[in-house]
Amino acid sequence: MPSYRGLVSLAAFNGREMIAKASGRVEWLALKSLVDRIYHMHCAVVLKEHRGCCARCRCRRPLQIHHRKYRSHGGTHTVDNLEPVCWDCHRLIHETERSE
């Protein structure tokens, strides 16, 4: 998207449909904002799919989003890489499991 009034604008598309857009004074800020928007959209999808329950123990305590393949190992914010987990399960995952 073009720059307007000193802002860099970026958008994400699913096919022809624009699903998110973001702007920033510099390109990296616009990109960070866009990635954050996509992440939050995907988190909402994952939470809805699991009906607000932990993917591991099925409890309804406050949830966190876990990246199955860790971001530090090249994992992304795609829906298939995210799962909602309670704090106890999240801690256990990081203590006992290894990222792909």
N, CA, C and O atoms as a DFTB+ gen file, in Angstrom:
400 C
 N C O
     1  1       0.845      -1.175       0.000
     2  2       0.000       0.000       0.000
     3  2       0.892       1.240       0.000
     4  3       2.003       1.189       0.528
     5  1       0.442       2.338      -0.570
     6  2       1.282       3.534      -0.679
     7  2       1.455       4.261       0.647
     8  3       0.675       4.094       1.585
     9  1       2.498       5.069       0.689
    10  2       2.755       5.907       1.848
    11  2       1.825       7.113       1.805
    12  3       1.630       7.701       0.741
    13  1       1.250       7.490       2.938
    14  2       0.329       8.614       3.007
    15  2       0.681       9.448       4.225
    16  3       0.698       8.949       5.349
    17  1       0.962      10.726       3.991
    18  2       1.315      11.656       5.077
    19  2       2.473      11.136       5.924
    20  3       2.444      11.238       7.151
    21  1       3.468      10.592       5.285
    22  2       4.633      10.114       5.999
    23  2       4.456       8.770       6.665
    24  3       5.326       8.339       7.422
    25  1       3.340       8.091       6.401
    26  2       3.100       6.776       6.990
    27  2       3.319       5.687       5.945
    28  3       3.037       5.874       4.762
    29  1       3.820       4.564       6.400
    30  2       3.929       3.371       5.565
    31  2       2.726       2.512       5.909
    32  3       2.485       2.230       7.082
    33  1       1.970       2.093       4.907
    34  2       0.800       1.255       5.130
    35  2       1.012      -0.114       4.512
    36  3       1.498      -0.232       3.387
    37  1       0.644      -1.146       5.257
    38  2       0.759      -2.525       4.801
    39  2      -0.570      -3.230       5.033
    40  3      -1.362      -2.819       5.881
    41  1      -0.805      -4.296       4.272
    42  2      -2.040      -5.063       4.430
    43  2      -1.752      -6.544       4.247
    44  3      -0.787      -6.930       3.587
    45  1      -2.607      -7.367       4.844
    46  2      -2.537      -8.819       4.686
    47  2      -3.820      -9.277       4.012
    48  3      -4.906      -8.784       4.317
    49  1      -3.684     -10.214       3.103
    50  2      -4.820     -10.683       2.321
    51  2      -4.979     -12.184       2.451
    52  3      -4.006     -12.920       2.615
    53  1      -6.225     -12.622       2.375
    54  2      -6.564     -14.028       2.236
    55  2      -7.256     -14.137       0.886
    56  3      -8.449     -13.862       0.762
    57  1      -6.495     -14.541      -0.121
    58  2      -7.015     -14.483      -1.484
    59  2      -7.134     -13.028      -1.892
    60  3      -6.152     -12.287      -1.860
    61  1      -8.327     -12.621      -2.273
    62  2      -8.570     -11.227      -2.660
    63  2      -9.080     -10.374      -1.505
    64  3      -9.180      -9.153      -1.630
    65  1      -9.402     -11.009      -0.386
    66  2      -9.968     -10.296       0.756
    67  2      -8.873      -9.763       1.676
    68  3      -8.011     -10.513       2.132
    69  1      -8.919      -8.446       1.945
    70  2      -7.983      -7.861       2.896
    71  2      -8.478      -8.201       4.300
    72  3      -9.612      -7.881       4.657
    73  1      -7.628      -8.848       5.092
    74  2      -8.041      -9.267       6.429
    75  2      -7.463      -8.390       7.535
    76  3      -7.964      -8.395       8.659
    77  1      -6.410      -7.636       7.220
    78  2      -5.826      -6.744       8.224
    79  2      -4.991      -5.690       7.521
    80  3      -4.441      -5.925       6.445
    81  1      -4.906      -4.535       8.141
    82  2      -4.017      -3.489       7.633
    83  2      -3.407      -2.756       8.809
    84  3      -3.953      -2.747       9.912
    85  1      -2.261      -2.141       8.550
    86  2      -1.558      -1.423       9.610
    87  2      -0.688      -0.348       8.981
    88  3      -0.285      -0.457       7.822
    89  1      -0.406       0.677       9.747
    90  2       0.441       1.778       9.291
    91  2       1.447       2.132      10.377
    92  3       1.218       1.889      11.562
    93  1       2.556       2.705       9.953
    94  2       3.569       3.165      10.887
    95  2       4.440       4.206      10.216
    96  3       4.436       4.331       8.991
    97  1       5.176       4.942      11.003
    98  2       6.043       5.989      10.463
    99  2       7.221       5.410       9.683
   100  3       7.764       6.055       8.786
   101  1       7.606       4.189      10.039
   102  2       8.671       3.490       9.314
   103  2       8.172       2.080       9.001
   104  3       7.258       1.578       9.654
   105  1       8.775       1.454       8.004
   106  2       8.284       0.165       7.523
   107  2       8.264      -0.912       8.609
   108  3       7.301      -1.673       8.707
   109  1       9.320      -0.982       9.425
   110  2       9.369      -2.049      10.421
   111  2       8.276      -1.891      11.474
   112  3       7.796      -2.895      12.001
   113  1       7.869      -0.675      11.797
   114  2       6.777      -0.473      12.752
   115  2       5.442      -0.897      12.146
   116  3       4.611      -1.504      12.820
   117  1       5.246      -0.574      10.879
   118  2       4.024      -0.992      10.193
   119  2       3.961      -2.516      10.122
   120  3       2.906      -3.107      10.349
   121  1       5.081      -3.145       9.809
   122  2       5.122      -4.604       9.717
   123  2       4.867      -5.243      11.080
   124  3       4.114      -6.213      11.171
   125  1       5.479      -4.718      12.136
   126  2       5.250      -5.254      13.487
   127  2       3.779      -5.131      13.867
   128  3       3.200      -6.057      14.435
   129  1       3.187      -4.008      13.559
   130  2       1.777      -3.799      13.862
   131  2       0.896      -4.782      13.088
   132  3      -0.065      -5.322      13.637
   133  1       1.221      -5.009      11.823
   134  2       0.450      -5.942      11.009
   135  2       0.581      -7.371      11.545
   136  3      -0.415      -8.087      11.649
   137  1       1.786      -7.781      11.881
   138  2       2.016      -9.124      12.429
   139  2       1.262      -9.282      13.752
   140  3       0.674     -10.335      13.998
   141  1       1.271      -8.264      14.597
   142  2       0.539      -8.314      15.866
   143  2      -0.960      -8.482      15.626
   144  3      -1.623      -9.238      16.336
   145  1      -1.489      -7.786      14.637
   146  2      -2.922      -7.905      14.323
   147  2      -3.269      -9.313      13.862
   148  3      -4.273      -9.882      14.292
   149  1      -2.440      -9.874      12.986
   150  2      -2.669     -11.229      12.493
   151  2      -2.584     -12.229      13.652
   152  3      -3.410     -13.137      13.753
   153  1      -1.584     -12.060      14.525
   154  2      -1.433     -12.938      15.684
   155  2      -2.693     -12.915      16.547
   156  3      -3.190     -13.972      16.936
   157  1      -3.204     -11.748      16.844
   158  2      -4.400     -11.648      17.685
   159  2      -5.620     -12.242      16.989
   160  3      -6.470     -12.845      17.644
   161  1      -5.715     -12.080      15.680
   162  2      -6.814     -12.701      14.931
   163  2      -6.729     -14.223      15.028
   164  3      -7.739     -14.890      15.253
   165  1      -5.534     -14.767      14.860
   166  2      -5.355     -16.217      14.921
   167  2      -5.576     -16.743      16.341
   168  3      -6.112     -17.838      16.514
   169  1      -5.174     -15.982      17.351
   170  2      -5.431     -16.381      18.736
   171  2      -6.932     -16.491      18.988
   172  3      -7.385     -17.432      19.639
   173  1      -7.695     -15.544      18.481
   174  2      -9.154     -15.572      18.655
   175  2      -9.755     -16.807      17.989
   176  3     -10.663     -17.428      18.539
   177  1      -9.252     -17.164      16.808
   178  2      -9.737     -18.358      16.109
   179  2      -9.455     -19.608      16.941
   180  3     -10.328     -20.459      17.104
   181  1      -8.238     -19.715      17.464
   182  2      -7.831     -20.883      18.250
   183  2      -8.651     -20.979      19.535
   184  3      -9.095     -22.066      19.902
   185  1      -8.854     -19.869      20.212
   186  2      -9.650     -19.873      21.443
   187  2     -11.089     -20.300      21.158
   188  3     -11.682     -21.051      21.933
   189  1     -11.643     -19.823      20.053
   190  2     -13.006     -20.196      19.676
   191  2     -13.093     -21.681      19.331
   192  3     -14.035     -22.361      19.739
   193  1     -12.112     -22.184      18.582
   194  2     -12.096     -23.605      18.213
   195  2     -12.064     -24.514      19.438
   196  3     -12.657     -25.593      19.431
   197  1     -11.378     -24.082      20.478
   198  2     -11.244     -24.889      21.694
   199  2     -12.290     -24.519      22.741
   200  3     -12.262     -25.024      23.863
   201  1     -13.198     -23.646      22.373
   202  2     -14.311     -23.224      23.247
   203  2     -13.832     -22.702      24.597
   204  3     -14.476     -22.921      25.623
   205  1     -12.702     -22.013      24.582
   206  2     -12.184     -21.409      25.804
   207  2     -11.586     -22.388      26.792
   208  3     -11.383     -22.053      27.959
   209  1     -11.301     -23.608      26.328
   210  2     -10.723     -24.635      27.208
   211  2      -9.261     -24.866      26.858
   212  3      -8.833     -24.655      25.723
   213  1      -8.511     -25.302      27.857
   214  2      -7.115     -25.673      27.644
   215  2      -7.067     -26.856      26.675
   216  3      -7.827     -27.812      26.826
   217  1      -6.184     -26.794      25.687
   218  2      -6.061     -27.857      24.695
   219  2      -5.508     -29.138      25.308
   220  3      -5.673     -30.214      24.735
   221  1      -4.862     -29.039      26.450
   222  2      -4.242     -30.211      27.075
   223  2      -5.141     -30.832      28.149
   224  3      -5.447     -32.022      28.072
   225  1      -5.564     -30.060      29.138
   226  2      -6.315     -30.628      30.266
   227  2      -7.807     -30.292      30.226
   228  3      -8.571     -30.768      31.066
   229  1      -8.222     -29.481      29.263
   230  2      -9.627     -29.094      29.036
   231  2     -10.224     -28.229      30.150
   232  3     -11.441     -28.049      30.189
   233  1      -9.405     -27.691      31.053
   234  2      -9.926     -26.818      32.112
   235  2     -10.327     -25.468      31.515
   236  3      -9.985     -25.152      30.376
   237  1     -11.043     -24.695      32.291
   238  2     -11.501     -23.376      31.846
   239  2     -10.815     -22.244      32.611
   240  3     -11.364     -21.148      32.722
   241  1      -9.634     -22.504      33.130
   242  2      -8.865     -21.446      33.795
   243  2      -8.371     -20.446      32.756
   244  3      -8.460     -20.720      31.559
   245  1      -7.851     -19.288      33.182
   246  2      -7.298     -18.330      32.217
   247  2      -6.258     -19.015      31.318
   248  3      -5.443     -19.811      31.784
   249  1      -6.307     -18.694      30.048
   250  2      -5.481     -19.366      29.051
   251  2      -4.378     -18.482      28.498
   252  3      -4.477     -17.255      28.486
   253  1      -3.328     -19.142      28.043
   254  2      -2.227     -18.508      27.327
   255  2      -2.146     -19.181      25.972
   256  3      -2.643     -20.293      25.796
   257  1      -1.529     -18.521      25.022
   258  2      -1.355     -19.114      23.700
   259  2       0.058     -19.677      23.604
   260  3       1.045     -18.972      23.815
   261  1       0.130     -20.959      23.281
   262  2       1.414     -21.653      23.133
   263  2       1.709     -21.870      21.659
   264  3       0.835     -22.283      20.898
   265  1       2.948     -21.589      21.256
   266  2       3.416     -21.895      19.900
   267  2       3.983     -23.318      19.917
   268  3       4.976     -23.575      20.597
   269  1       3.372     -24.232      19.187
   270  2       3.847     -25.622      19.158
   271  2       5.298     -25.682      18.686
   272  3       6.138     -26.330      19.312
   273  1       5.581     -25.008      17.589
   274  2       6.969     -24.830      17.163
   275  2       7.345     -23.435      17.641
   276  3       6.793     -22.437      17.177
   277  1       8.284     -23.379      18.568
   278  2       8.619     -22.107      19.207
   279  2       9.035     -21.059      18.180
   280  3       9.636     -21.375      17.153
   281  1       8.708     -19.822      18.476
   282  2       9.110     -18.710      17.602
   283  2      10.630     -18.694      17.458
   284  3      11.143     -18.391      16.381
   285  1      11.342     -19.012      18.512
   286  2      12.810     -19.010      18.470
   287  2      13.355     -20.127      17.580
   288  3      14.531     -20.112      17.218
   289  1      12.503     -21.097      17.226
   290  2      12.893     -22.193      16.341
   291  2      12.267     -22.031      14.961
   292  3      12.225     -22.984      14.182
   293  1      11.783     -20.836      14.655
   294  2      11.212     -20.564      13.340
   295  2       9.708     -20.750      13.257
   296  3       9.140     -20.716      12.165
   297  1       9.052     -20.945      14.401
   298  2       7.601     -21.103      14.415
   299  2       6.895     -19.813      14.033
   300  3       7.434     -18.721      14.210
   301  1       5.696     -19.947      13.512
   302  2       4.926     -18.791      13.044
   303  2       3.668     -18.605      13.885
   304  3       3.401     -19.371      14.811
   305  1       2.907     -17.579      13.546
   306  2       1.641     -17.287      14.216
   307  2       0.461     -17.935      13.499
   308  3      -0.676     -17.509      13.698
   309  1       0.696     -18.946      12.676
   310  2      -0.412     -19.590      11.969
   311  2      -1.279     -20.358      12.959
   312  3      -0.807     -20.811      14.002
   313  1      -2.558     -20.495      12.613
   314  2      -3.517     -21.155      13.495
   315  2      -3.070     -22.571      13.850
   316  3      -3.237     -23.002      14.992
   317  1      -2.509     -23.295      12.895
   318  2      -2.107     -24.677      13.176
   319  2      -0.873     -24.776      14.072
   320  3      -0.528     -25.871      14.515
   321  1      -0.204     -23.660      14.347
   322  2       0.952     -23.662      15.248
   323  2       0.606     -23.129      16.641
   324  3       1.473     -23.066      17.512
   325  1      -0.639     -22.752      16.850
   326  2      -1.050     -22.161      18.127
   327  2      -2.010     -23.073      18.864
   328  3      -2.828     -23.756      18.247
   329  1      -1.910     -23.081      20.181
   330  2      -2.888     -23.805      20.989
   331  2      -3.089     -23.074      22.311
   332  3      -2.129     -22.569      22.894
   333  1      -4.337     -23.014      22.789
   334  2      -4.597     -22.376      24.075
   335  2      -4.314     -23.366      25.205
   336  3      -4.786     -24.503      25.179
   337  1      -3.552     -22.929      26.178
   338  2      -3.221     -23.782      27.317
   339  2      -3.304     -22.973      28.606
   340  3      -3.079     -21.762      28.610
   341  1      -3.630     -23.658      29.695
   342  2      -3.628     -22.993      30.999
   343  2      -2.172     -22.813      31.453
   344  3      -1.253     -23.378      30.859
   345  1      -1.982     -22.037      32.489
   346  2      -0.627     -21.749      32.954
   347  2       0.103     -23.026      33.351
   348  3       1.271     -23.202      33.007
   349  1      -0.579     -23.925      34.076
   350  2       0.069     -25.163      34.530
   351  2       0.521     -26.018      33.351
   352  3       1.645     -26.521      33.341
   353  1      -0.349     -26.182      32.357
   354  2       0.023     -26.977      31.183
   355  2       1.131     -26.294      30.387
   356  3       2.022     -26.966      29.867
   357  1       1.086     -24.972      30.288
   358  2       2.112     -24.239      29.546
   359  2       3.483     -24.444      30.198
   360  3       4.477     -24.678      29.510
   361  1       3.523     -24.355      31.509
   362  2       4.776     -24.571      32.233
   363  2       5.271     -25.996      32.006
   364  3       6.455     -26.210      31.746
   365  1       4.373     -26.966      32.103
   366  2       4.730     -28.360      31.903
   367  2       5.249     -28.619      30.483
   368  3       6.210     -29.367      30.300
   369  1       4.625     -28.011      29.496
   370  2       5.064     -28.150      28.098
   371  2       6.511     -27.707      27.972
   372  3       7.336     -28.412      27.391
   373  1       6.820     -26.530      28.520
   374  2       8.171     -25.998      28.379
   375  2       9.205     -26.749      29.221
   376  3      10.398     -26.707      28.920
   377  1       8.755     -27.430      30.265
   378  2       9.661     -28.224      31.079
   379  2       9.953     -29.596      30.473
   380  3      11.040     -30.141      30.665
   381  1       8.982     -30.160      29.739
   382  2       9.107     -31.547      29.310
   383  2       9.171     -31.783      27.799
   384  3       9.698     -32.804      27.358
   385  1       8.648     -30.861      27.013
   386  2       8.580     -31.077      25.566
   387  2       9.617     -30.230      24.850
   388  3      10.096     -29.227      25.378
   389  1       9.945     -30.640      23.672
   390  2      10.864     -29.893      22.814
   391  2      10.118     -29.393      21.594
   392  3       9.235     -30.078      21.076
   393  1      10.461     -28.221      21.140
   394  2       9.876     -27.673      19.917
   395  2      10.330     -28.499      18.737
   396  3      11.404     -29.100      18.764
   397  1       9.508     -28.528      17.695
   398  2       9.851     -29.253      16.461
   399  2      11.109     -28.730      15.835
   400  3      11.535     -29.229      14.793
